[in-house]
Amino acid sequence: MNRDFRPAGQHLLADLQGIEPALLRDPDQINAMLREAALAAGARILHGHFHTFGEGMGVTGVLLLAESHISIHTWPESRFAAVDIFMCGLAQPERALHVIHQALQPLARNVRIVERGQL
């Protein structure tokens, strides 16, 4: 193992299952949740865009961060959300995931962590 290895960033991919459908439909609520998550991680928000697919349907949203991004795709009909958190620098993506987990209260989750690049 190379002791000099330092990843450029950490990428968390979280599949969240068993979420109350009402929590997965409101783009304003999801926007606020991701903004809180980004700030908890120590990230700086540059821009956000959130789209709903219609009454009772899911939301796709992304926050562009100085440290990279957080995105979410929701399927209320399946009680599922896919969350993608990529952060570099001193930001702590696990803190962002904690905020999202607390807000959505999934019954199950699968998280994969990928170290990106080498500095």
C-alpha positions in Angstrom: 0.0 0.0 0.0 1.3 3.4 -1.0 1.4 5.6 2.2 1.7 8.7 0.0 -1.7 8.0 -1.6 -4.3 10.7 -1.1 -7.6 10.6 -3.0 -8.7 13.7 -4.9 -12.1 13.1 -3.4 -14.6 10.7 -1.9 -17.7 9.6 -3.8 -20.6 8.1 -1.8 -23.3 6.3 -3.6 -26.3 5.6 -1.4 -29.4 3.5 -2.3 -32.1 4.4 0.3 -35.1 2.1 0.5 -38.4 2.1 2.4 -38.9 5.9 2.6 -42.3 7.5 3.2 -43.4 8.5 -0.3 -44.5 12.0 0.7 -40.8 12.8 1.5 -39.8 12.0 -2.0 -42.2 14.3 -3.9 -41.6 17.8 -2.9 -38.7 19.5 -4.8 -38.5 22.4 -2.3 -38.2 20.1 0.7 -35.6 18.0 -1.1 -33.7 21.2 -2.1 -33.7 22.4 1.6 -32.5 18.9 2.8 -29.6 18.8 0.3 -28.6 22.3 1.2 -28.5 21.4 4.9 -26.5 18.3 4.1 -24.0 20.3 2.0 -23.5 22.8 4.8 -23.1 20.1 7.4 -20.3 18.5 5.3 -18.5 21.8 5.2 -19.2 22.4 1.5 -19.9 25.6 -0.4 -23.0 25.7 -2.5 -22.6 27.3 -5.9 -26.0 26.5 -7.6 -28.9 24.1 -7.4 -31.5 22.8 -9.8 -34.5 20.6 -8.9 -37.1 19.1 -11.2 -40.3 17.3 -10.4 -41.9 14.9 -12.9 -45.5 15.9 -12.0 -48.1 15.5 -9.4 -47.2 12.6 -7.0 -44.1 11.8 -9.1 -40.4 11.8 -8.2 -37.8 14.5 -8.1 -34.3 14.8 -9.7 -32.1 17.4 -8.2 -28.5 18.5 -8.0 -26.4 20.9 -5.9 -23.2 22.1 -7.6 -20.6 22.6 -4.9 -17.2 24.2 -4.9 -16.1 20.7 -3.7 -18.1 18.9 -6.4 -21.8 17.9 -6.1 -24.7 16.2 -4.4 -27.5 14.7 -6.5 -30.7 12.8 -5.7 -33.2 10.9 -7.8 -36.5 9.8 -6.1 -39.1 7.2 -6.9 -42.0 7.7 -4.4 -43.9 4.8 -6.0 -41.1 2.5 -5.0 -40.2 4.3 -1.8 -36.6 4.7 -3.1 -34.0 7.4 -3.5 -30.6 7.2 -5.1 -28.1 9.7 -3.6 -24.8 10.7 -5.1 -22.3 12.7 -3.0 -18.9 13.6 -4.4 -16.7 15.9 -2.4 -13.0 16.9 -2.4 -10.9 19.0 -0.2 -11.8 19.2 3.5 -15.5 18.5 3.0 -16.9 15.5 4.7 -19.4 13.6 2.6 -20.4 11.2 5.3 -21.8 14.2 7.3 -24.0 15.1 4.3 -25.2 11.5 4.1 -26.1 11.6 7.8 -28.3 14.6 7.3 -30.1 13.0 4.4 -30.5 9.7 6.3 -32.0 11.6 9.3 -34.4 13.5 7.0 -35.6 10.5 4.9 -35.5 7.8 7.6 -35.0 4.9 5.1 -35.8 1.4 6.4 -32.7 0.1 4.6 -29.6 1.6 2.8 -26.7 0.4 0.8 -23.7 2.8 0.6 -20.7 2.4 -1.6 -17.7 4.6 -1.2 -15.2 5.2 -4.0 -12.0 7.1 -3.6 -11.5 9.2 -6.7 -8.2 10.1 -8.3 -4.8 10.3 -6.6 -3.0 13.4 -5.5 
